[in-house]
Amino acid sequence: MNITATTRQARSDGDQTRAAIIEAAGILFGEQGYDRTTGKAICERAQVNMAAINYHFGSRDGLYLAVLKEFHQRMFSIDMLRELLDRDLPPAEKLRILIRQITGYVTDRQHWPMRVWLREVINPSPLWPQIVEENLQPKVDLAFGLMSELTGLPADSPDLKPLLLGTIAPFIALVVVSGSPGHPLQELQHSNSEQLAEQIWRFIMGGLMAAGSVVAEQK
C-alpha cells in the first residue's frame, strides 16, 4: 500500500469537504444570518454528516469565522493588499487597481461572502470583536496608509475615517441594489465591470483630492 498516496487522497477529500461546508454555510448565513442558521441546515445543504462541522472547524462559531475569513480572502487578502501597496506605483494607481478588484468581485453576482459581511456589519454577532481584530483592522490600517499618501493627511488622522467610509460606500450600495429586484439602479449590476470601476475610481479620487486640497490650504 502506498501510504503517501493514501494520505494525500485523504487530505484532498478533507479539503473538498471543508470547502463544501464553507460554501453551504456562506449561502445560508448570507440568506438567514448568524442567529437563524443551524448546523443541521448547513450539513444538509453540504451533504455531510453532523459531526463534520466540529471535525473541520471545532464548532459552528469556528465555521462562521472561517466563512468570514473566506470573504476577506476572496475580496482581497491581507497579503495581496500589502503586496499591492508595496509596489512602485503612484498611490492613485494603487487605488485604481484595488477598486477594479473589488468592483469585479461585487459585480460577479457570486457574492454570498459580501451578503454575510453586510449582515455581520449591520447586526454584529458575538464574534464581531474577534473578526475586527483578525480580519478588518489590519486592512483598515493599510487603507489609511494609502489614503494618507493620496490626501496628505497623517495616517492616524481622524479625518481619514469618513473618507474611508465614502470610499467603501459605492460597493455596499452595489450589493444592496443587486438584492433589490426592480431597483432603478439594478442595471449597474450588469454593467461592464472595468468601466464601472473607472467611474467609481474617478468619483472617489475627486473626493480624496478635494480633502487633500483642504489640508494644503490649512497649512
GROMACS elastic network, one bead per residue, 0.5 to 0.9 nm:
[ bonds ]
;  ai    aj funct       b0    kb
    1     4     6  0.89280   500
    1     5     6  0.86546   500
    1     6     6  0.81346   500
    2     5     6  0.54301   500
    2     6     6  0.62842   500
    2     7     6  0.87149   500
    3     6     6  0.50651   500
    3     7     6  0.60845   500
    3     8     6  0.85420   500
    4     7     6  0.51459   500
    4     8     6  0.61121   500
    4     9     6  0.86154   500
    5     8     6  0.50411   500
    5     9     6  0.61486   500
    5    10     6  0.86265   500
    6     9     6  0.51253   500
    6    10     6  0.62052   500
    6    11     6  0.86203   500
    7    10     6  0.50961   500
    7    11     6  0.61614   500
    7    12     6  0.85819   500
    8    11     6  0.50928   500
    8    12     6  0.61398   500
    8    13     6  0.86496   500
    9    13     6  0.61310   500
    9    14     6  0.84752   500
   10    13     6  0.51378   500
   10    14     6  0.60722   500
   10    15     6  0.86045   500
   11    15     6  0.61273   500
   11    16     6  0.86151   500
   12    15     6  0.51186   500
   12    16     6  0.62507   500
   12    17     6  0.86565   500
   13    16     6  0.51166   500
   13    17     6  0.61970   500
   13    18     6  0.85966   500
   14    17     6  0.50787   500
   14    18     6  0.60819   500
   14    19     6  0.85624   500
   14    56     6  0.83095   500
   15    18     6  0.50442   500
   15    19     6  0.61085   500
   15    20     6  0.85491   500
   16    19     6  0.51154   500
   16    20     6  0.61156   500
   16    21     6  0.86531   500
   17    20     6  0.50553   500
   17    21     6  0.62350   500
   17    22     6  0.86975   500
   17    46     6  0.81856   500
   17    48     6  0.77964   500
   17    52     6  0.83093   500
   17    56     6  0.86412   500
   18    21     6  0.52112   500
   18    22     6  0.63188   500
   18    23     6  0.87040   500
   18    52     6  0.83254   500
   18    53     6  0.84142   500
   18    56     6  0.63959   500
   18    57     6  0.84574   500
   19    22     6  0.51199   500
   19    23     6  0.61576   500
   19    24     6  0.86288   500
   20    23     6  0.51240   500
   20    24     6  0.61487   500
   20    25     6  0.84570   500
   20    45     6  0.89788   500
   20    46     6  0.57181   500
   20    47     6  0.85436   500
   20    48     6  0.88537   500
   21    24     6  0.51488   500
   21    25     6  0.58985   500
   21    26     6  0.83156   500
   21    42     6  0.69754   500
   21    43     6  0.70357   500
   21    45     6  0.82097   500
   21    46     6  0.53874   500
   21    47     6  0.85145   500
   21    48     6  0.79387   500
   21    52     6  0.83340   500
   21    53     6  0.75531   500
   21    63     6  0.83431   500
   22    25     6  0.50754   500
   22    26     6  0.58265   500
   22    27     6  0.85630   500
   22    42     6  0.88299   500
   22    46     6  0.85198   500
   22    63     6  0.71043   500
   22    64     6  0.83764   500
   22    66     6  0.71761   500
   22    67     6  0.57865   500
   22    70     6  0.81456   500
   23    26     6  0.51200   500
   23    27     6  0.63365   500
   23    28     6  0.87593   500
   23    46     6  0.78065   500
   23    67     6  0.79317   500
   23   112     6  0.87744   500
   24    27     6  0.53749   500
   24    28     6  0.63779   500
   24    29     6  0.86001   500
   24    41     6  0.88961   500
   24    42     6  0.58336   500
   24    43     6  0.78440   500
   24    44     6  0.88112   500
   24    45     6  0.58127   500
   24    46     6  0.54096   500
   25    28     6  0.51490   500
   25    29     6  0.58343   500
   25    30     6  0.82515   500
   25    37     6  0.81125   500
   25    39     6  0.84326   500
   25    41     6  0.85035   500
   25    42     6  0.53395   500
   25    43     6  0.83236   500
   25    45     6  0.81821   500
   25    46     6  0.80353   500
   25    63     6  0.77798   500
   25    64     6  0.76588   500
   25    67     6  0.72079   500
   26    29     6  0.51686   500
   26    30     6  0.58981   500
   26    31     6  0.85089   500
   26    42     6  0.89643   500
   26    64     6  0.81019   500
   26    67     6  0.58644   500
   26    68     6  0.82799   500
   26    70     6  0.89077   500
   26   112     6  0.61958   500
   26   113     6  0.63232   500
   26   115     6  0.87625   500
   26   116     6  0.68022   500
   27    30     6  0.51554   500
   27    31     6  0.62329   500
   27    32     6  0.86010   500
   27   112     6  0.56613   500
   27   113     6  0.78789   500
   27   115     6  0.86479   500
   27   116     6  0.80680   500
   28    31     6  0.50259   500
   28    32     6  0.57582   500
   28    33     6  0.72609   500
   28    34     6  0.87535   500
   28    36     6  0.89747   500
   28    37     6  0.63314   500
   28    38     6  0.88613   500
   28    41     6  0.81371   500
   28    42     6  0.71026   500
   28    45     6  0.88205   500
   28   112     6  0.87627   500
   28   116     6  0.87692   500
   29    32     6  0.52691   500
   29    34     6  0.56137   500
   29    35     6  0.85620   500
   29    36     6  0.80096   500
   29    37     6  0.59791   500
   29    64     6  0.81408   500
   29    67     6  0.87513   500
   29   112     6  0.84995   500
   29   113     6  0.89629   500
   29   115     6  0.83006   500
   29   116     6  0.59237   500
   29   119     6  0.85336   500
   30    33     6  0.57866   500
   30    34     6  0.83058   500
   30   112     6  0.57698   500
   30   113     6  0.71032   500
   30   114     6  0.79579   500
   30   117     6  0.79822   500
   30   118     6  0.85522   500
   30   119     6  0.71486   500
   31    37     6  0.87150   500
   31   112     6  0.83331   500
   31   115     6  0.76841   500
   31   116     6  0.78996   500
   32    35     6  0.77587   500
   32    36     6  0.57014   500
   32    37     6  0.59774   500
   33    36     6  0.57739   500
   33    37     6  0.62466   500
   33   116     6  0.71663   500
   33   119     6  0.64837   500
   33   120     6  0.79142   500
   33   123     6  0.87716   500
   34    37     6  0.57427   500
   34    38     6  0.85597   500
   34    64     6  0.77398   500
   34   116     6  0.84931   500
   34   119     6  0.82607   500
   34   120     6  0.78807   500
   34   124     6  0.88495   500
   34   125     6  0.67838   500
   35    38     6  0.79957   500
   35   125     6  0.79571   500
   37    40     6  0.85331   500
   37    41     6  0.69445   500
   37    42     6  0.75031   500
   38    41     6  0.53092   500
   38    42     6  0.64457   500
   38    43     6  0.87833   500
   38    60     6  0.82219   500
   39    42     6  0.50943   500
   39    43     6  0.61878   500
   39    44     6  0.85975   500
   39    50     6  0.74043   500
   39    53     6  0.74543   500
   39    59     6  0.89640   500
   39    60     6  0.64166   500
   40    43     6  0.52105   500
   40    44     6  0.61613   500
   40    45     6  0.86679   500
   40    49     6  0.87502   500
   40    50     6  0.65363   500
   41    44     6  0.51175   500
   41    45     6  0.62078   500
   41    46     6  0.85766   500
   42    45     6  0.52229   500
   42    46     6  0.60995   500
   42    47     6  0.83350   500
   42    48     6  0.86451   500
   42    50     6  0.89337   500
   42    53     6  0.87815   500
   43    46     6  0.50143   500
   43    47     6  0.56626   500
   43    48     6  0.51322   500
   43    49     6  0.61402   500
   43    50     6  0.60088   500
   43    51     6  0.88311   500
   43    52     6  0.76563   500
   43    53     6  0.76735   500
   44    48     6  0.65209   500
   44    49     6  0.77768   500
   44    50     6  0.84339   500
   45    48     6  0.79943   500
   46    49     6  0.88462   500
   48    51     6  0.82121   500
   48    52     6  0.64534   500
   48    53     6  0.87804   500
   49    52     6  0.56894   500
   49    53     6  0.83583   500
   50    53     6  0.66453   500
   50    54     6  0.81046   500
   51    54     6  0.56120   500
   51    55     6  0.61464   500
   51    56     6  0.87802   500
   52    56     6  0.60605   500
   52    57     6  0.81556   500
   53    56     6  0.54422   500
   53    57     6  0.55648   500
   53    58     6  0.66649   500
   53    59     6  0.61864   500
   53    60     6  0.66173   500
   53    62     6  0.85622   500
   53    63     6  0.69767   500
   54    57     6  0.53039   500
   54    60     6  0.72925   500
   54    62     6  0.84158   500
   54    63     6  0.85395   500
   55    58     6  0.59066   500
   55    59     6  0.81673   500
   56    59     6  0.83946   500
   56    62     6  0.88556   500
   56    63     6  0.81575   500
   57    60     6  0.72785   500
   57    61     6  0.81508   500
   57    62     6  0.50742   500
   57    63     6  0.52774   500
   57    64     6  0.88978   500
   57    66     6  0.77721   500
   58    61     6  0.80095   500
   58    62     6  0.58008   500
   58    63     6  0.75961   500
   59    62     6  0.50032   500
   59    63     6  0.63628   500
   59    64     6  0.87046   500
   60    64     6  0.61994   500
   60    65     6  0.87010   500
   61    65     6  0.62428   500
   61    66     6  0.85688   500
   61   127     6  0.77630   500
   62    65     6  0.51901   500
   62    66     6  0.62894   500
   62    67     6  0.87498   500
   63    67     6  0.62064   500
   63    68     6  0.87514   500
   64    67     6  0.50308   500
   64    68     6  0.63772   500
   64    69     6  0.85866   500
   64   127     6  0.87714   500
   65    68     6  0.51769   500
   65    69     6  0.60920   500
   65    70     6  0.85590   500
   65   127     6  0.78129   500
   65   130     6  0.87500   500
   65   131     6  0.72498   500
   66    70     6  0.61327   500
   66    71     6  0.87532   500
   67    70     6  0.50036   500
   67    71     6  0.65483   500
   67   113     6  0.73691   500
   67   116     6  0.82380   500
   68    72     6  0.65647   500
   68    73     6  0.87215   500
   68   113     6  0.69866   500
   68   116     6  0.73128   500
   68   117     6  0.68044   500
   68   131     6  0.78427   500
   68   135     6  0.84889   500
   69    72     6  0.51230   500
   69    73     6  0.62006   500
   69    74     6  0.86131   500
   69   131     6  0.84168   500
   69   134     6  0.89582   500
   69   135     6  0.70438   500
   70    74     6  0.59969   500
   70    75     6  0.84131   500
   70   113     6  0.71869   500
   71    74     6  0.52291   500
   71    75     6  0.59933   500
   71    76     6  0.82881   500
   71    77     6  0.89195   500
   71   111     6  0.86972   500
   71   112     6  0.84541   500
   71   114     6  0.67084   500
   71   116     6  0.81840   500
   71   117     6  0.73518   500
   72    75     6  0.52923   500
   72    76     6  0.58191   500
   72    77     6  0.56663   500
   72    78     6  0.79067   500
   72   113     6  0.83703   500
   72   135     6  0.70578   500
   72   136     6  0.83908   500
   73    76     6  0.52324   500
   73    78     6  0.77687   500
   73    80     6  0.89414   500
   74    77     6  0.69707   500
   74   105     6  0.79880   500
   74   113     6  0.81468   500
   75   101     6  0.74824   500
   75   102     6  0.62295   500
   75   105     6  0.65656   500
   75   106     6  0.84852   500
   75   113     6  0.86281   500
   75   114     6  0.85749   500
   76    79     6  0.81752   500
   76    80     6  0.61145   500
   76    81     6  0.66135   500
   76    98     6  0.85527   500
   76   101     6  0.76706   500
   76   102     6  0.77475   500
   77    80     6  0.50889   500
   77    81     6  0.62505   500
   77    82     6  0.86441   500
   77   139     6  0.86831   500
   78    81     6  0.50454   500
   78    82     6  0.61309   500
   78    83     6  0.85400   500
   78   135     6  0.80872   500
   78   138     6  0.74116   500
   78   139     6  0.63342   500
   78   142     6  0.88955   500
   79    82     6  0.51201   500
   79    83     6  0.60832   500
   79    84     6  0.85833   500
   80    83     6  0.51037   500
   80    84     6  0.61681   500
   80    85     6  0.86677   500
   81    84     6  0.51435   500
   81    85     6  0.61838   500
   81    86     6  0.85647   500
   81    98     6  0.81864   500
   81   139     6  0.76100   500
   81   142     6  0.77645   500
   81   143     6  0.87973   500
   82    85     6  0.52144   500
   82    86     6  0.60901   500
   82    87     6  0.87621   500
   82   139     6  0.88183   500
   82   142     6  0.74657   500
   83    86     6  0.52159   500
   83    87     6  0.64763   500
   84    87     6  0.53956   500
   84    88     6  0.88606   500
   84    89     6  0.88010   500
   84    94     6  0.66591   500
   84    97     6  0.83522   500
   84    98     6  0.81756   500
   85    88     6  0.82362   500
   85    89     6  0.82699   500
   85    91     6  0.80711   500
   85    94     6  0.65814   500
   85    95     6  0.89222   500
   85   142     6  0.80456   500
   85   145     6  0.88618   500
   85   146     6  0.73036   500
   86    89     6  0.83597   500
   87    90     6  0.88248   500
   87    94     6  0.81485   500
   89    92     6  0.81857   500
   89    93     6  0.63712   500
   89    94     6  0.64841   500
   90    93     6  0.53696   500
   90    94     6  0.65264   500
   90    95     6  0.89149   500
   91    94     6  0.50537   500
   91    95     6  0.63301   500
   91    96     6  0.86720   500
   91   146     6  0.65751   500
   91   147     6  0.82371   500
   91   149     6  0.64633   500
   91   150     6  0.61597   500
   92    95     6  0.51293   500
   92    96     6  0.62198   500
   92    97     6  0.88031   500
   92   146     6  0.88500   500
   92   149     6  0.89313   500
   92   150     6  0.68689   500
   92   201     6  0.89539   500
   92   205     6  0.76122   500
   93    97     6  0.62246   500
   93    98     6  0.85661   500
   94    97     6  0.52489   500
   94    98     6  0.62763   500
   94    99     6  0.86795   500
   94   146     6  0.82315   500
   95    98     6  0.50457   500
   95    99     6  0.60942   500
   95   100     6  0.85701   500
   95   146     6  0.78195   500
   95   147     6  0.87837   500
   95   201     6  0.75754   500
   95   205     6  0.86626   500
   96    99     6  0.51462   500
   96   100     6  0.61849   500
   96   101     6  0.86619   500
   96   197     6  0.78746   500
   96   198     6  0.74396   500
   96   201     6  0.59501   500
   96   202     6  0.87831   500
   97   100     6  0.51371   500
   97   101     6  0.62860   500
   97   102     6  0.88175   500
   98   101     6  0.51054   500
   98   102     6  0.63360   500
   98   103     6  0.85885   500
   99   102     6  0.51571   500
   99   103     6  0.59061   500
   99   104     6  0.83438   500
   99   197     6  0.60624   500
   99   198     6  0.81139   500
   99   200     6  0.76547   500
   99   201     6  0.65372   500
  100   103     6  0.51674   500
  100   104     6  0.59326   500
  100   105     6  0.84789   500
  100   193     6  0.77066   500
  100   194     6  0.65134   500
  100   196     6  0.85974   500
  100   197     6  0.52110   500
  100   198     6  0.75266   500
  100   201     6  0.83697   500
  101   104     6  0.53627   500
  101   105     6  0.63245   500
  101   106     6  0.88080   500
  101   197     6  0.85444   500
  102   105     6  0.51502   500
  102   106     6  0.61730   500
  102   107     6  0.86207   500
  102   171     6  0.76768   500
  102   197     6  0.83881   500
  103   106     6  0.51785   500
  103   107     6  0.60250   500
  103   108     6  0.83966   500
  103   171     6  0.70766   500
  103   174     6  0.88782   500
  103   193     6  0.63559   500
  103   194     6  0.78240   500
  103   196     6  0.74895   500
  103   197     6  0.57212   500
  103   200     6  0.87524   500
  104   107     6  0.54359   500
  104   108     6  0.61208   500
  104   193     6  0.55389   500
  104   194     6  0.73493   500
  104   197     6  0.77917   500
  105   108     6  0.52966   500
  105   109     6  0.77484   500
  105   110     6  0.78702   500
  105   111     6  0.72699   500
  105   193     6  0.89506   500
  106   109     6  0.62609   500
  106   110     6  0.76417   500
  106   111     6  0.62160   500
  106   114     6  0.77055   500
  106   171     6  0.71454   500
  106   174     6  0.72607   500
  106   175     6  0.68444   500
  106   189     6  0.82623   500
  107   110     6  0.80088   500
  107   111     6  0.82061   500
  107   174     6  0.77558   500
  107   175     6  0.82591   500
  107   178     6  0.85767   500
  107   188     6  0.83094   500
  107   189     6  0.54070   500
  107   190     6  0.69540   500
  107   191     6  0.80691   500
  107   192     6  0.87596   500
  107   193     6  0.66085   500
  108   111     6  0.70397   500
  108   189     6  0.82283   500
  108   190     6  0.86506   500
  108   193     6  0.85227   500
  109   112     6  0.83448   500
  109   175     6  0.86732   500
  109   178     6  0.78956   500
  109   189     6  0.76876   500
  109   190     6  0.88526   500
  110   113     6  0.83453   500
  111   114     6  0.52676   500
  111   115     6  0.67337   500
  111   116     6  0.88818   500
  111   175     6  0.82715   500
  112   115     6  0.50377   500
  112   116     6  0.62319   500
  112   117     6  0.85957   500
  113   116     6  0.50769   500
  113   117     6  0.61485   500
  113   118     6  0.86627   500
  114   118     6  0.61059   500
  114   119     6  0.85555   500
  114   172     6  0.85470   500
  114   175     6  0.73608   500
  115   118     6  0.51466   500
  115   119     6  0.61888   500
  115   120     6  0.85762   500
  115   175     6  0.74693   500
  115   176     6  0.87215   500
  116   119     6  0.52202   500
  116   120     6  0.62283   500
  116   121     6  0.87334   500
  117   120     6  0.50104   500
  117   121     6  0.61535   500
  117   122     6  0.85930   500
  118   121     6  0.50718   500
  118   122     6  0.60371   500
  118   123     6  0.83031   500
  118   172     6  0.77994   500
  118   175     6  0.88123   500
  119   122     6  0.52085   500
  119   123     6  0.57428   500
  119   124     6  0.73603   500
  120   123     6  0.52347   500
  120   125     6  0.63423   500
  120   128     6  0.75237   500
  121   124     6  0.55281   500
  121   125     6  0.87054   500
  121   128     6  0.83419   500
  124   127     6  0.76042   500
  124   128     6  0.57045   500
  125   128     6  0.54981   500
  125   129     6  0.88764   500
  126   129     6  0.75175   500
  126   130     6  0.87548   500
  127   130     6  0.55303   500
  127   131     6  0.62773   500
  127   132     6  0.88387   500
  128   132     6  0.61394   500
  128   133     6  0.86293   500
  129   132     6  0.52094   500
  129   133     6  0.62608   500
  129   134     6  0.86808   500
  130   133     6  0.51457   500
  130   134     6  0.60296   500
  130   135     6  0.81722   500
  131   134     6  0.53751   500
  131   135     6  0.55567   500
  131   136     6  0.66069   500
  131   137     6  0.86713   500
  132   135     6  0.56025   500
  132   137     6  0.55083   500
  132   138     6  0.84775   500
  133   136     6  0.63496   500
  133   137     6  0.55903   500
  133   138     6  0.74778   500
  134   137     6  0.70105   500
  134   138     6  0.72899   500
  135   138     6  0.63841   500
  135   139     6  0.70805   500
  136   139     6  0.54957   500
  136   140     6  0.62178   500
  136   141     6  0.87660   500
  137   141     6  0.61111   500
  137   142     6  0.86693   500
  138   141     6  0.52394   500
  138   142     6  0.64585   500
  138   143     6  0.87367   500
  139   142     6  0.51225   500
  139   143     6  0.60991   500
  139   144     6  0.86211   500
  140   144     6  0.61461   500
  140   145     6  0.86644   500
  140   164     6  0.85264   500
  141   144     6  0.51779   500
  141   145     6  0.64853   500
  141   155     6  0.81710   500
  141   156     6  0.88387   500
  142   145     6  0.50725   500
  142   146     6  0.65683   500
  142   147     6  0.87920   500
  143   146     6  0.51684   500
  143   147     6  0.61758   500
  143   148     6  0.84772   500
  143   164     6  0.78275   500
  144   147     6  0.50188   500
  144   148     6  0.59272   500
  144   149     6  0.86213   500
  144   154     6  0.86473   500
  144   155     6  0.54130   500
  144   156     6  0.75061   500
  144   157     6  0.87604   500
  144   160     6  0.67217   500
  144   161     6  0.81587   500
  144   164     6  0.76858   500
  145   148     6  0.50909   500
  145   149     6  0.64943   500
  145   150     6  0.88874   500
  145   154     6  0.82911   500
  145   155     6  0.53029   500
  145   156     6  0.85730   500
  146   149     6  0.51649   500
  146   150     6  0.64318   500
  146   151     6  0.88362   500
  146   155     6  0.82488   500
  147   151     6  0.60390   500
  147   152     6  0.80126   500
  147   153     6  0.77904   500
  147   154     6  0.89744   500
  147   155     6  0.75016   500
  147   160     6  0.72176   500
  147   163     6  0.82810   500
  147   164     6  0.79584   500
  147   208     6  0.77458   500
  148   151     6  0.53152   500
  148   152     6  0.53002   500
  148   154     6  0.56236   500
  148   155     6  0.50870   500
  148   156     6  0.85611   500
  148   157     6  0.85375   500
  148   160     6  0.76931   500
  149   152     6  0.56823   500
  149   153     6  0.75491   500
  149   154     6  0.84814   500
  149   155     6  0.82988   500
  150   153     6  0.81415   500
  150   205     6  0.85622   500
  150   208     6  0.68557   500
  150   209     6  0.71960   500
  150   212     6  0.72554   500
  151   154     6  0.86168   500
  151   160     6  0.89089   500
  151   208     6  0.59733   500
  151   209     6  0.61985   500
  151   210     6  0.82567   500
  151   211     6  0.62643   500
  151   213     6  0.77199   500
  151   215     6  0.76123   500
  151   216     6  0.89872   500
  152   155     6  0.87067   500
  152   211     6  0.87814   500
  152   212     6  0.58450   500
  152   213     6  0.88345   500
  152   215     6  0.69849   500
  152   216     6  0.78332   500
  153   156     6  0.81916   500
  153   157     6  0.63739   500
  153   159     6  0.78004   500
  153   160     6  0.74294   500
  153   211     6  0.86484   500
  153   212     6  0.71641   500
  153   215     6  0.69465   500
  154   157     6  0.51573   500
  154   158     6  0.88985   500
  154   160     6  0.84096   500
  155   158     6  0.86658   500
  155   160     6  0.75492   500
  156   159     6  0.86018   500
  156   160     6  0.77523   500
  157   160     6  0.57865   500
  157   161     6  0.79302   500
  158   161     6  0.56725   500
  158   162     6  0.80468   500
  159   162     6  0.62530   500
  159   163     6  0.69484   500
  160   163     6  0.50102   500
  160   164     6  0.60837   500
  160   165     6  0.86216   500
  161   164     6  0.51492   500
  161   165     6  0.62987   500
  161   166     6  0.87393   500
  162   166     6  0.62002   500
  162   167     6  0.85726   500
  163   166     6  0.50692   500
  163   167     6  0.62075   500
  163   168     6  0.88948   500
  163   204     6  0.89294   500
  163   207     6  0.78722   500
  163   208     6  0.71187   500
  163   211     6  0.83732   500
  164   168     6  0.63780   500
  164   169     6  0.85413   500
  165   168     6  0.54577   500
  165   169     6  0.60261   500
  166   169     6  0.51955   500
  166   170     6  0.76149   500
  166   204     6  0.75507   500
  166   207     6  0.84003   500
  167   170     6  0.69691   500
  167   171     6  0.83964   500
  167   200     6  0.89345   500
  167   201     6  0.89962   500
  167   204     6  0.59710   500
  167   205     6  0.89884   500
  167   207     6  0.88083   500
  167   208     6  0.88945   500
  168   171     6  0.56856   500
  168   172     6  0.66646   500
  168   173     6  0.89476   500
  169   172     6  0.51997   500
  169   173     6  0.61891   500
  169   174     6  0.87120   500
  170   173     6  0.50491   500
  170   174     6  0.62363   500
  170   175     6  0.88969   500
  170   200     6  0.73953   500
  171   174     6  0.50029   500
  171   175     6  0.64926   500
  171   176     6  0.87360   500
  172   175     6  0.53162   500
  172   176     6  0.63202   500
  172   177     6  0.86446   500
  173   176     6  0.50552   500
  173   177     6  0.59687   500
  173   178     6  0.84597   500
  174   177     6  0.51435   500
  174   178     6  0.60605   500
  174   179     6  0.87391   500
  174   185     6  0.86461   500
  174   186     6  0.80654   500
  174   188     6  0.76162   500
  174   189     6  0.68270   500
  175   178     6  0.51419   500
  175   179     6  0.64805   500
  175   180     6  0.89558   500
  175   189     6  0.83830   500
  176   179     6  0.53947   500
  176   180     6  0.65824   500
  177   180     6  0.51821   500
  177   181     6  0.78585   500
  177   183     6  0.63730   500
  177   184     6  0.85305   500
  177   185     6  0.65847   500
  177   186     6  0.54607   500
  177   187     6  0.89593   500
  177   188     6  0.84770   500
  177   189     6  0.77835   500
  178   181     6  0.72172   500
  178   183     6  0.81340   500
  178   185     6  0.85196   500
  178   186     6  0.56764   500
  178   187     6  0.84466   500
  178   188     6  0.83382   500
  178   189     6  0.60401   500
  179   183     6  0.87866   500
  179   186     6  0.84265   500
  180   183     6  0.56353   500
  180   186     6  0.73981   500
  181   184     6  0.89627   500
  181   186     6  0.72760   500
  182   185     6  0.83273   500
  182   186     6  0.68631   500
  183   186     6  0.51997   500
  183   187     6  0.83370   500
  184   187     6  0.74418   500
  185   188     6  0.58289   500
  185   189     6  0.80394   500
  186   189     6  0.56428   500
  186   190     6  0.77127   500
  187   190     6  0.53762   500
  187   191     6  0.65429   500
  188   192     6  0.83158   500
  188   196     6  0.79104   500
  189   192     6  0.86371   500
  189   193     6  0.85400   500
  190   193     6  0.80647   500
  191   194     6  0.88157   500
  191   195     6  0.78788   500
  191   196     6  0.69250   500
  192   195     6  0.54349   500
  192   196     6  0.61148   500
  192   197     6  0.85604   500
  193   196     6  0.51557   500
  193   197     6  0.60258   500
  193   198     6  0.86262   500
  194   197     6  0.50307   500
  194   198     6  0.62156   500
  194   199     6  0.87455   500
  195   198     6  0.51248   500
  195   199     6  0.63800   500
  195   200     6  0.87225   500
  196   199     6  0.51536   500
  196   200     6  0.62069   500
  196   201     6  0.85289   500
  197   200     6  0.50933   500
  197   201     6  0.59937   500
  197   202     6  0.86173   500
  198   202     6  0.62217   500
  198   203     6  0.86412   500
  199   202     6  0.52087   500
  199   203     6  0.62635   500
  199   204     6  0.86901   500
  200   203     6  0.50825   500
  200   204     6  0.61365   500
  200   205     6  0.84592   500
  201   204     6  0.51768   500
  201   205     6  0.59148   500
  201   206     6  0.84438   500
  202   205     6  0.50734   500
  202   206     6  0.60625   500
  202   207     6  0.87664   500
  203   206     6  0.52302   500
  203   207     6  0.66469   500
  203   208     6  0.89291   500
  204   207     6  0.52502   500
  204   208     6  0.62762   500
  204   209     6  0.85693   500
  205   208     6  0.50268   500
  205   209     6  0.58555   500
  205   210     6  0.83350   500
  206   209     6  0.52371   500
  206   210     6  0.61040   500
  206   211     6  0.86363   500
  207   210     6  0.51205   500
  207   211     6  0.62564   500
  207   212     6  0.86550   500
  208   211     6  0.50340   500
  208   212     6  0.61617   500
  208   213     6  0.86598   500
  209   213     6  0.61662   500
  209   214     6  0.86981   500
  210   213     6  0.50640   500
  210   214     6  0.64140   500
  210   215     6  0.87982   500
  211   214     6  0.51916   500
  211   215     6  0.64479   500
  211   216     6  0.88268   500
  212   215     6  0.50590   500
  212   216     6  0.62721   500
  212   217     6  0.87100   500
  213   216     6  0.50258   500
  213   217     6  0.61783   500
  213   218     6  0.86508   500
  214   217     6  0.51261   500
  214   218     6  0.62881   500
  214   219     6  0.89171   500
  215   218     6  0.52146   500
  215   219     6  0.65771   500
  216   219     6  0.53841   500
